[in-house]
Amino acid sequence: MVEIGSIVFLFYSNLLMAEFTHANGQGKSLAFAVMDIFTMTNFGIAIICGLLGYWIFEYLRKQL
């Protein structure tokens, strides 16, 4: 769970950095950027990416 959570955290932090940079150019706030990235679609993508990353790293660990 820690590995999946860290992948999800990295996904959301990357989204937040990109969205805040984009939104800040339009004069919008950090709160707007946060509200814009926390959607069910983004959450689904984050969970799928987290699970895929976990499975790939576990596979690679077993190969070593």
MIRO-785889 format. One record per residue: residue number from 1; x, y, z of N, C-alpha, C, CB in turn. Coordinates in steps of 0.05 Angstrom, whole numbers, padded with zeros to 5 digits. Glycine has a CB too. Example, Ala and Ser with C-alpha at 12.3 -4.5 7.8 and 13.67 -1.06 7.14 Angstrom:
rec num = 1 | nxx = 00264 | nyy = -00114 | nzz = 00156 | caxx = 00246 | cayy = -00090 | cazz = 00156 | cxx = 00264 | cyy = -00066 | czz = 00156 | cbxx = 00226 | cbyy = -00089 | cbzz = 00181
rec num = 2 | nxx = 00257 | nyy = -00045 | nzz = 00142 | caxx = 00273 | cayy = -00021 | cazz = 00143 | cxx = 00258 | cyy = 00001 | czz = 00157 | cbxx = 00282 | cbyy = -00012 | cbzz = 00114
% end
This chain:
rec num = 1 | nxx = 00016 | nyy = -00024 | nzz = 00000 | caxx = 00000 | cayy = 00000 | cazz = 00000 | cxx = 00017 | cyy = 00025 | czz = 00000 | cbxx = -00019 | cbyy = 00000 | cbzz = 00024
rec num = 2 | nxx = 00040 | nyy = 00024 | nzz = 00013 | caxx = 00058 | cayy = 00047 | cazz = 00014 | cxx = 00068 | cyy = 00054 | czz = -00014 | cbxx = 00081 | cbyy = 00043 | cbzz = 00034
rec num = 3 | nxx = 00075 | nyy = 00033 | nzz = -00029 | caxx = 00086 | cayy = 00038 | cazz = -00056 | cxx = 00064 | cyy = 00049 | czz = -00074 | cbxx = 00097 | cbyy = 00012 | cbzz = -00067
rec num = 4 | nxx = 00040 | nyy = 00039 | nzz = -00072 | caxx = 00018 | cayy = 00049 | cazz = -00089 | cxx = 00012 | cyy = 00077 | czz = -00081 | cbxx = -00007 | cbyy = 00031 | cbzz = -00086
rec num = 5 | nxx = 00012 | nyy = 00083 | nzz = -00055 | caxx = 00006 | cayy = 00110 | cazz = -00045 | cxx = 00027 | cyy = 00130 | czz = -00054 | cbxx = 00005 | cbyy = 00110 | cbzz = -00015
rec num = 6 | nxx = 00053 | nyy = 00121 | nzz = -00055 | caxx = 00073 | cayy = 00140 | cazz = -00064 | cxx = 00071 | cyy = 00145 | czz = -00094 | cbxx = 00101 | cbyy = 00128 | cbzz = -00057
rec num = 7 | nxx = 00063 | nyy = 00126 | nzz = -00109 | caxx = 00059 | cayy = 00130 | cazz = -00138 | cxx = 00035 | cyy = 00149 | czz = -00142 | cbxx = 00054 | cbyy = 00104 | cbzz = -00153
rec num = 8 | nxx = 00014 | nyy = 00145 | nzz = -00127 | caxx = -00009 | cayy = 00163 | cazz = -00129 | cxx = -00002 | cyy = 00191 | czz = -00120 | cbxx = -00033 | cbyy = 00153 | cbzz = -00111
rec num = 9 | nxx = 00014 | nyy = 00194 | nzz = -00099 | caxx = 00024 | cayy = 00220 | cazz = -00090 | cxx = 00040 | cyy = 00234 | czz = -00112 | cbxx = 00040 | cbyy = 00217 | cbzz = -00065
rec num = 10 | nxx = 00058 | nyy = 00219 | nzz = -00124 | caxx = 00074 | cayy = 00231 | cazz = -00146 | cxx = 00057 | cyy = 00239 | czz = -00170 | cbxx = 00096 | cbyy = 00211 | cbzz = -00155
rec num = 11 | nxx = 00037 | nyy = 00223 | nzz = -00176 | caxx = 00019 | cayy = 00230 | cazz = -00198 | cxx = 00004 | cyy = 00256 | czz = -00192 | cbxx = -00002 | cbyy = 00208 | cbzz = -00202
rec num = 12 | nxx = -00007 | nyy = 00259 | nzz = -00168 | caxx = -00022 | cayy = 00283 | cazz = -00161 | cxx = -00004 | cyy = 00307 | czz = -00158 | cbxx = -00037 | cbyy = 00279 | cbzz = -00135
rec num = 13 | nxx = 00020 | nyy = 00303 | nzz = -00147 | caxx = 00039 | cayy = 00326 | cazz = -00145 | cxx = 00047 | cyy = 00336 | czz = -00173 | cbxx = 00063 | cbyy = 00319 | cbzz = -00128
rec num = 14 | nxx = 00051 | nyy = 00318 | nzz = -00191 | caxx = 00057 | cayy = 00326 | cazz = -00219 | cxx = 00034 | cyy = 00341 | czz = -00231 | cbxx = 00065 | cbyy = 00302 | cbzz = -00236
rec num = 15 | nxx = 00010 | nyy = 00331 | nzz = -00228 | caxx = -00014 | cayy = 00345 | cazz = -00238 | cxx = -00017 | cyy = 00373 | czz = -00226 | cbxx = -00039 | cbyy = 00328 | cbzz = -00232
rec num = 16 | nxx = -00013 | nyy = 00374 | nzz = -00199 | caxx = -00016 | cayy = 00400 | cazz = -00186 | cxx = 00005 | cyy = 00420 | czz = -00196 | cbxx = -00013 | cbyy = 00396 | cbzz = -00156
rec num = 17 | nxx = 00030 | nyy = 00412 | nzz = -00199 | caxx = 00050 | cayy = 00431 | cazz = -00209 | cxx = 00043 | cyy = 00441 | czz = -00237 | cbxx = 00077 | cbyy = 00417 | cbzz = -00210
rec num = 18 | nxx = 00034 | nyy = 00423 | nzz = -00254 | caxx = 00027 | cayy = 00431 | cazz = -00281 | cxx = 00002 | cyy = 00449 | czz = -00282 | cbxx = 00022 | cbyy = 00407 | cbzz = -00299
rec num = 19 | nxx = -00018 | nyy = 00442 | nzz = -00266 | caxx = -00043 | cayy = 00457 | cazz = -00266 | cxx = -00039 | cyy = 00484 | czz = -00253 | cbxx = -00065 | cbyy = 00441 | cbzz = -00251
rec num = 20 | nxx = -00023 | nyy = 00485 | nzz = -00231 | caxx = -00019 | cayy = 00511 | cazz = -00218 | cxx = -00003 | cyy = 00530 | czz = -00236 | cbxx = -00004 | cbyy = 00507 | cbzz = -00192
rec num = 21 | nxx = 00016 | nyy = 00519 | nzz = -00250 | caxx = 00032 | cayy = 00536 | cazz = -00269 | cxx = 00013 | cyy = 00546 | czz = -00291 | cbxx = 00055 | cbyy = 00520 | cbzz = -00281
rec num = 22 | nxx = -00004 | nyy = 00529 | nzz = -00301 | caxx = -00022 | cayy = 00537 | cazz = -00323 | cxx = -00043 | cyy = 00557 | czz = -00312 | cbxx = -00036 | cbyy = 00513 | cbzz = -00335
rec num = 23 | nxx = -00055 | nyy = 00550 | nzz = -00289 | caxx = -00076 | cayy = 00567 | cazz = -00277 | cxx = -00065 | cyy = 00594 | czz = -00267 | cbxx = -00090 | cbyy = 00553 | cbzz = -00254
rec num = 24 | nxx = -00040 | nyy = 00594 | nzz = -00257 | caxx = -00029 | cayy = 00618 | cazz = -00247 | cxx = -00025 | cyy = 00639 | czz = -00269 | cbxx = -00002 | cbyy = 00613 | cbzz = -00233
rec num = 25 | nxx = -00019 | nyy = 00629 | nzz = -00293 | caxx = -00016 | cayy = 00647 | cazz = -00316 | cxx = -00042 | cyy = 00661 | czz = -00323 | cbxx = -00006 | cbyy = 00632 | cbzz = -00340
rec num = 26 | nxx = -00064 | nyy = 00649 | nzz = -00315 | caxx = -00091 | cayy = 00661 | cazz = -00321 | cxx = -00101 | cyy = 00677 | czz = -00297 | cbxx = -00110 | cbyy = 00640 | cbzz = -00328
rec num = 27 | nxx = -00084 | nyy = 00680 | nzz = -00276 | caxx = -00092 | cayy = 00695 | cazz = -00253 | cxx = -00109 | cyy = 00680 | czz = -00233 | cbxx = -00107 | cbyy = 00719 | cbzz = -00261
rec num = 28 | nxx = -00109 | nyy = 00653 | nzz = -00234 | caxx = -00125 | cayy = 00637 | cazz = -00216 | cxx = -00107 | cyy = 00628 | czz = -00193 | cbxx = -00136 | cbyy = 00612 | cbzz = -00231
rec num = 29 | nxx = -00120 | nyy = 00618 | nzz = -00172 | caxx = -00106 | cayy = 00612 | cazz = -00147 | cxx = -00099 | cyy = 00583 | czz = -00145 | cbxx = -00124 | cbyy = 00620 | cbzz = -00123
rec num = 30 | nxx = -00084 | nyy = 00577 | nzz = -00124 | caxx = -00076 | cayy = 00549 | cazz = -00118 | cxx = -00101 | cyy = 00533 | czz = -00111 | cbxx = -00056 | cbyy = 00548 | cbzz = -00095
rec num = 31 | nxx = -00120 | nyy = 00544 | nzz = -00098 | caxx = -00144 | cayy = 00530 | cazz = -00091 | cxx = -00159 | cyy = 00522 | czz = -00116 | cbxx = -00163 | cbyy = 00548 | cbzz = -00073
rec num = 32 | nxx = -00160 | nyy = 00539 | nzz = -00136 | caxx = -00172 | cayy = 00531 | cazz = -00162 | cxx = -00158 | cyy = 00508 | czz = -00175 | cbxx = -00173 | cbyy = 00555 | cbzz = -00181
rec num = 33 | nxx = -00131 | nyy = 00508 | nzz = -00174 | caxx = -00116 | cayy = 00486 | cazz = -00186 | cxx = -00121 | cyy = 00460 | czz = -00171 | cbxx = -00086 | cbyy = 00493 | cbzz = -00185
rec num = 34 | nxx = -00123 | nyy = 00461 | nzz = -00144 | caxx = -00128 | cayy = 00437 | cazz = -00129 | cxx = -00156 | cyy = 00426 | czz = -00135 | cbxx = -00125 | cbyy = 00443 | cbzz = -00098
rec num = 35 | nxx = -00175 | nyy = 00443 | nzz = -00136 | caxx = -00203 | cayy = 00434 | cazz = -00142 | cxx = -00204 | cyy = 00423 | czz = -00171 | cbxx = -00222 | cbyy = 00457 | cbzz = -00139
rec num = 36 | nxx = -00188 | nyy = 00433 | nzz = -00188 | caxx = -00189 | cayy = 00424 | cazz = -00216 | cxx = -00176 | cyy = 00396 | czz = -00220 | cbxx = -00175 | cbyy = 00444 | cbzz = -00234
rec num = 37 | nxx = -00157 | nyy = 00388 | nzz = -00203 | caxx = -00144 | cayy = 00363 | cazz = -00208 | cxx = -00156 | cyy = 00340 | czz = -00192 | cbxx = -00115 | cbyy = 00365 | cbzz = -00200
rec num = 38 | nxx = -00171 | nyy = 00345 | nzz = -00171 | caxx = -00183 | cayy = 00324 | cazz = -00155 | cxx = -00211 | cyy = 00317 | czz = -00167 | cbxx = -00186 | cbyy = 00332 | cbzz = -00126
rec num = 39 | nxx = -00210 | nyy = 00301 | nzz = -00188 | caxx = -00234 | cayy = 00291 | cazz = -00201 | cxx = -00234 | cyy = 00260 | czz = -00200 | cbxx = -00237 | cbyy = 00301 | cbzz = -00230
rec num = 40 | nxx = -00257 | nyy = 00248 | nzz = -00204 | caxx = -00259 | cayy = 00219 | cazz = -00204 | cxx = -00242 | cyy = 00207 | czz = -00227 | cbxx = -00288 | cbyy = 00210 | cbzz = -00207
rec num = 41 | nxx = -00241 | nyy = 00221 | nzz = -00250 | caxx = -00225 | cayy = 00211 | cazz = -00272 | cxx = -00195 | cyy = 00210 | czz = -00265 | cbxx = -00229 | cbyy = 00229 | cbzz = -00297
rec num = 42 | nxx = -00185 | nyy = 00232 | nzz = -00253 | caxx = -00157 | cayy = 00233 | cazz = -00245 | cxx = -00152 | cyy = 00212 | czz = -00223 | cbxx = -00150 | cbyy = 00260 | cbzz = -00236
rec num = 43 | nxx = -00171 | nyy = 00208 | nzz = -00205 | caxx = -00167 | cayy = 00189 | cazz = -00184 | cxx = -00165 | cyy = 00160 | czz = -00195 | cbxx = -00190 | cbyy = 00190 | cbzz = -00163
rec num = 44 | nxx = -00182 | nyy = 00154 | nzz = -00215 | caxx = -00181 | cayy = 00128 | cazz = -00228 | cxx = -00155 | cyy = 00124 | czz = -00242 | cbxx = -00204 | cbyy = 00125 | cbzz = -00247
rec num = 45 | nxx = -00146 | nyy = 00144 | nzz = -00256 | caxx = -00120 | cayy = 00141 | cazz = -00270 | cxx = -00098 | cyy = 00138 | czz = -00250 | cbxx = -00115 | cbyy = 00167 | cbzz = -00287
rec num = 46 | nxx = -00098 | nyy = 00152 | nzz = -00228 | caxx = -00077 | cayy = 00150 | cazz = -00207 | cxx = -00077 | cyy = 00122 | czz = -00195 | cbxx = -00081 | cbyy = 00171 | cbzz = -00185
rec num = 47 | nxx = -00100 | nyy = 00110 | nzz = -00189 | caxx = -00101 | cayy = 00084 | cazz = -00178 | cxx = -00091 | cyy = 00063 | czz = -00198 | cbxx = -00130 | cbyy = 00077 | cbzz = -00169
rec num = 48 | nxx = -00099 | nyy = 00065 | nzz = -00223 | caxx = -00090 | cayy = 00046 | cazz = -00243 | cxx = -00060 | cyy = 00048 | czz = -00247 | cbxx = -00105 | cbyy = 00051 | cbzz = -00270
rec num = 49 | nxx = -00050 | nyy = 00072 | nzz = -00248 | caxx = -00021 | cayy = 00076 | cazz = -00251 | cxx = -00006 | cyy = 00065 | czz = -00226 | cbxx = -00014 | cbyy = 00105 | cbzz = -00255
rec num = 50 | nxx = -00017 | nyy = 00070 | nzz = -00203 | caxx = -00005 | cayy = 00059 | cazz = -00178 | cxx = -00004 | cyy = 00029 | czz = -00178 | cbxx = -00021 | cbyy = 00069 | cbzz = -00154
rec num = 51 | nxx = -00025 | nyy = 00016 | nzz = -00186 | caxx = -00025 | cayy = -00013 | cazz = -00187 | cxx = -00006 | cyy = -00024 | czz = -00208 | cbxx = -00054 | cbyy = -00023 | cbzz = -00192
rec num = 52 | nxx = -00006 | nyy = -00012 | nzz = -00231 | caxx = 00013 | cayy = -00020 | cazz = -00252 | cxx = 00041 | cyy = -00017 | czz = -00243 | cbxx = 00008 | cbyy = -00005 | cbzz = -00278
rec num = 53 | nxx = 00048 | nyy = 00006 | nzz = -00231 | caxx = 00075 | cayy = 00010 | cazz = -00221 | cxx = 00082 | cyy = -00010 | czz = -00200 | cbxx = 00077 | cbyy = 00038 | cbzz = -00210
rec num = 54 | nxx = 00064 | nyy = -00016 | nzz = -00182 | caxx = 00069 | cayy = -00036 | cazz = -00161 | cxx = 00075 | cyy = -00063 | czz = -00173 | cbxx = 00046 | cbyy = -00038 | cbzz = -00142
rec num = 55 | nxx = 00059 | nyy = -00071 | nzz = -00192 | caxx = 00063 | cayy = -00098 | cazz = -00205 | cxx = 00089 | cyy = -00099 | czz = -00220 | cbxx = 00040 | cbyy = -00104 | cbzz = -00223
rec num = 56 | nxx = 00096 | nyy = -00077 | nzz = -00234 | caxx = 00121 | cayy = -00077 | cazz = -00249 | cxx = 00145 | cyy = -00078 | czz = -00230 | cbxx = 00123 | cbyy = -00051 | cbzz = -00266
rec num = 57 | nxx = 00145 | nyy = -00062 | nzz = -00208 | caxx = 00167 | cayy = -00063 | cazz = -00189 | cxx = 00169 | cyy = -00090 | czz = -00175 | cbxx = 00164 | cbyy = -00041 | cbzz = -00169
rec num = 58 | nxx = 00147 | nyy = -00102 | nzz = -00169 | caxx = 00148 | cayy = -00128 | cazz = -00156 | cxx = 00159 | cyy = -00149 | czz = -00175 | cbxx = 00120 | cbyy = -00137 | cbzz = -00147
rec num = 59 | nxx = 00152 | nyy = -00148 | nzz = -00200 | caxx = 00162 | cayy = -00166 | cazz = -00220 | cxx = 00193 | cyy = -00162 | czz = -00223 | cbxx = 00149 | cbyy = -00161 | cbzz = -00248
rec num = 60 | nxx = 00202 | nyy = -00137 | nzz = -00224 | caxx = 00230 | cayy = -00132 | cazz = -00226 | cxx = 00246 | cyy = -00141 | czz = -00201 | cbxx = 00235 | cbyy = -00102 | cbzz = -00231
rec num = 61 | nxx = 00234 | nyy = -00138 | nzz = -00178 | caxx = 00247 | cayy = -00147 | cazz = -00153 | cxx = 00251 | cyy = -00177 | czz = -00153 | cbxx = 00231 | cbyy = -00138 | cbzz = -00129
rec num = 62 | nxx = 00231 | nyy = -00191 | nzz = -00163 | caxx = 00233 | cayy = -00221 | cazz = -00164 | cxx = 00253 | cyy = -00230 | czz = -00184 | cbxx = 00205 | cbyy = -00233 | cbzz = -00171
rec num = 63 | nxx = 00258 | nyy = -00214 | nzz = -00205 | caxx = 00277 | cayy = -00221 | cazz = -00225 | cxx = 00306 | cyy = -00218 | czz = -00215 | cbxx = 00273 | cbyy = -00205 | cbzz = -00250
rec num = 64 | nxx = 00310 | nyy = -00199 | nzz = -00196 | caxx = 00337 | cayy = -00195 | cazz = -00186 | cxx = 00342 | cyy = -00215 | czz = -00165 | cbxx = 00340 | cbyy = -00166 | cbzz = -00174
% end
